[in-house]
Amino acid sequence: MTTVHAVVLRAAGINCDLETQHALELAGAAVQRIHINRLKENPALLDGFQILVLPGGFSYGDDVAAGKILANQILHHLRDAMRTFLEKGKLILGICNGFQVLIKTGLLPGFNGGGQTSFTLTDNDSGRFEDRWVYLQPGTDRCVFLDPGRRIYLPIAHGEGKLVAKDAAALEQVRQGGYAAFRYVDAAGNPGPFPVNPNGSVDDIAALTDSTGRILGLMPHPERFVRWTQHPHWTRLKINEQEPADGMMIFTNAVRYIREHF
């Protein structure tokens, strides 16, 4: 069996790296956590991995804007290494703050090959930090991280999760091109106002993919629901222990894809 090597990027303020490592290991990957400074010194370190994950947290305190400083480090020091990583058919996952980083680098939705931002993530409409569970409906059938027919339930925890489009043309390109990986819905799969859409994101979009389907950025935290006992109502659920918890789908599909293509 092919050993899948994944790297979880660390930086000051990142606080979900250990949970993310655990989720990847449950999916069968061999995982290392590496600080951004090590990659800046030696970008060739990325050559040893097939999955790169930018986890959640508050990189550099989100002092300028959420994910902006880490995004600038990637753009100025790792642009070529990231491009090579993707050209080799590898996978990138950004969770919460990691999604904010991918948006601000232009890697998502990546209409122009990255570096140009047509979307941003800004303050929630509620004006406060939102910490709740949400339902997510897949919006595309070509993102390798997803099961297109499976609605899932995951927690969110963010203050700047509202996705905003630069203009109507950018939003239409997302709609028509299948870039919306997940949308916020209710338990029946229907869109709705707050709290169904917890932050006011345009078109209820909770996650984006790129044109290849090999990059995924999402605001909810799949690494926080990899065991059924993490569900807020687990004692009242009729749990089929043979079925993986919803968050595992993201990590299991990533590992499976690499095993099938490398």
C-alpha positions in Angstrom: 0.0 0.0 0.0 1.3 3.4 -1.0 2.3 5.6 2.0 0.6 8.9 1.8 2.7 11.8 3.2 0.9 14.9 4.5 2.2 18.1 5.9 0.3 20.4 8.3 1.6 24.0 8.1 2.3 25.7 11.4 2.7 29.4 12.1 2.3 31.8 15.1 -1.3 31.7 16.2 -2.3 28.4 14.4 -4.1 26.3 17.0 -5.7 23.4 15.1 -2.6 21.7 13.8 -2.7 18.8 16.3 -6.3 18.0 15.6 -5.7 18.1 11.9 -2.7 15.8 12.2 -4.8 13.4 14.2 -7.6 13.4 11.5 -5.1 12.7 8.7 -3.5 9.9 10.7 -6.9 8.3 11.3 -7.4 8.5 7.5 -4.1 6.5 7.1 -1.6 9.3 6.2 1.9 9.7 7.6 1.9 13.3 8.9 4.4 16.0 9.8 3.8 19.4 11.2 6.2 21.9 9.8 6.6 25.6 10.6 6.3 28.1 7.8 9.9 29.4 8.6 11.3 25.9 7.7 9.6 26.0 4.4 10.7 29.5 3.6 14.3 28.4 4.3 13.9 25.2 2.2 10.9 25.2 -0.1 12.0 21.8 -1.5 10.7 20.2 1.7 7.3 20.2 0.0 8.6 17.6 -2.5 8.3 14.9 0.1 4.5 15.3 0.6 1.4 14.7 -1.5 -1.1 16.6 0.8 -0.6 20.1 2.2 -3.0 21.3 4.9 -3.3 24.9 6.2 -5.2 24.4 9.5 -7.4 26.7 11.5 -6.5 29.2 14.1 -5.6 32.9 14.1 -2.3 33.1 12.2 -0.3 36.1 13.4 -3.3 37.1 15.5 -5.2 38.0 12.3 -3.9 41.5 13.2 -4.0 42.9 9.6 -6.9 40.7 8.4 -7.6 37.0 8.9 -4.9 35.0 7.1 -3.4 38.0 5.4 0.2 37.8 6.8 0.5 34.1 6.2 -0.8 34.5 2.7 1.8 37.2 2.0 4.5 34.8 3.3 3.3 32.2 0.9 3.1 34.6 -2.1 6.5 36.1 -1.5 8.5 33.0 -0.5 6.6 29.8 -1.6 4.8 30.8 -4.8 6.9 28.7 -7.1 7.0 25.7 -4.7 3.2 25.8 -4.4 2.8 26.0 -8.1 5.1 23.0 -8.6 3.3 21.1 -5.9 0.0 21.5 -7.7 1.4 20.8 -11.1 2.4 17.4 -9.8 -1.2 16.6 -9.1 -1.0 17.0 -5.3 -3.7 18.2 -2.9 -4.1 21.4 -0.8 -6.7 21.8 2.0 -7.4 25.0 3.9 -9.6 24.9 7.0 -11.0 28.1 8.4 -8.0 30.4 8.8 -6.4 28.2 6.1 -9.3 28.9 3.8 -8.8 32.6 4.5 -5.1 32.2 3.5 -6.0 30.4 0.3 -8.5 33.1 -0.6 -5.9 35.9 0.0 -3.2 34.2 -2.0 -5.6 33.9 -4.9 -5.2 30.1 -5.0 -9.0 30.0 -4.5 -11.0 30.1 -6.6 -7.9 30.5 -8.8 -9.6 31.7 -12.0 -6.3 33.2 -13.2 -3.9 30.7 -11.9 -3.6 32.2 -8.5 -2.3 35.5 -7.2 -5.4 37.5 -8.1 -8.2 37.7 -5.6 -11.8 37.8 -6.8 -13.3 36.9 -3.4 -12.5 37.7 0.2 -13.7 36.7 3.6 -14.8 39.4 6.0 -16.7 40.0 9.2 -19.8 37.9 9.9 -23.1 39.7 9.4 -23.9 39.1 13.1 -21.0 41.2 14.1 -19.7 38.6 16.5 -17.7 35.4 16.6 -19.9 32.5 15.6 -19.4 29.1 17.3 -22.1 26.6 16.2 -22.8 23.5 14.1 -24.0 23.8 10.5 -25.2 21.6 7.7 -23.3 21.6 4.4 -24.6 20.5 1.0 -22.1 19.6 -1.7 -22.2 22.0 -4.6 -20.0 20.2 -7.1 -19.1 16.7 -8.3 -15.5 17.3 -9.2 -13.8 18.2 -5.9 -11.8 15.1 -4.9 -12.3 15.8 -1.2 -16.1 15.4 -1.3 -18.8 12.8 -1.7 -21.2 14.7 -4.0 -24.4 13.2 -2.6 -23.5 13.4 1.0 -24.8 16.3 3.2 -22.7 16.7 6.3 -22.8 18.4 9.7 -19.7 20.2 11.0 -18.8 22.9 13.6 -17.8 26.4 12.7 -15.8 28.9 14.9 -14.9 32.2 13.2 -15.4 35.9 13.2 -14.5 36.6 9.6 -16.3 33.9 7.6 -18.5 35.9 5.3 -17.5 35.2 1.7 -17.9 38.2 -0.6 -17.4 38.4 -4.4 -15.5 41.1 -6.1 -18.4 41.5 -8.6 -21.4 39.8 -10.1 -19.2 38.3 -12.9 -17.0 36.5 -10.4 -19.9 35.1 -8.5 -21.5 33.8 -11.8 -18.2 32.1 -12.7 -18.3 30.3 -9.4 -21.9 29.2 -9.9 -21.4 28.1 -13.5 -18.0 26.5 -13.1 -18.8 24.3 -10.1 -16.4 26.2 -7.8 -18.8 26.2 -4.8 -17.8 23.1 -3.0 -20.3 23.4 -0.1 -23.2 25.6 0.7 -24.8 26.2 4.1 -28.3 24.5 4.3 -30.7 23.3 7.0 -31.2 19.7 8.1 -33.5 19.2 5.1 -31.0 20.6 2.6 -32.7 23.9 2.1 -30.9 27.3 2.2 -32.0 29.9 4.8 -31.1 33.0 6.7 -29.1 33.1 9.9 -28.3 30.8 11.6 -28.6 28.4 8.7 -26.1 30.7 6.9 -24.1 31.6 10.0 -22.1 34.5 8.5 -24.0 36.0 5.5 -21.8 34.4 2.8 -22.9 35.2 -0.7 -25.0 32.5 -2.3 -24.7 30.6 1.0 -21.2 29.4 0.0 -19.2 27.7 2.8 -16.4 26.3 0.7 -14.6 26.8 -2.6 -12.6 24.5 -4.9 -10.4 25.4 -7.9 -10.7 24.4 -11.5 -8.8 21.1 -10.9 -10.9 20.0 -7.9 -7.6 19.4 -6.0 -7.7 22.5 -3.8 -10.4 22.8 -1.1 -11.0 25.7 1.3 -13.8 25.6 3.8 -14.8 27.6 6.9 -16.2 24.7 8.9 -13.8 22.4 10.8 -13.9 18.7 9.6 -11.0 17.9 12.0 -13.4 18.5 14.9 -15.8 15.8 14.0 -13.8 12.7 13.3 -15.3 10.6 16.1 -19.0 10.2 16.8 -18.5 11.2 20.4 -17.7 14.7 19.2 -21.2 15.2 17.9 -23.1 17.6 20.2 -26.0 15.1 20.4 -24.1 11.8 20.2 -25.8 10.3 23.3 -29.2 10.7 21.6 -28.1 9.5 18.1 -28.6 6.0 16.7 -25.0 5.7 15.6 -23.8 3.2 13.1 -20.2 2.7 14.3 -19.3 1.4 10.9 -20.1 4.7 9.3 -17.3 7.4 9.7 -18.1 10.7 11.3 -18.8 13.4 8.8 -15.5 15.2 9.1 -13.6 12.1 8.2 -14.9 12.2 4.6 -12.6 15.1 3.8 -9.5 13.4 5.0 -10.3 9.9 3.9 -11.1 11.0 0.3 -7.8 12.9 0.2 -5.8 9.9 1.2 -7.7 7.6 -1.1 -7.1 10.0 -4.0 -3.4 10.0 -3.5 -3.2 6.3 -3.2 -5.0 5.9 -6.5 -3.0 8.4 -8.4 0.5 8.1 -7.1 
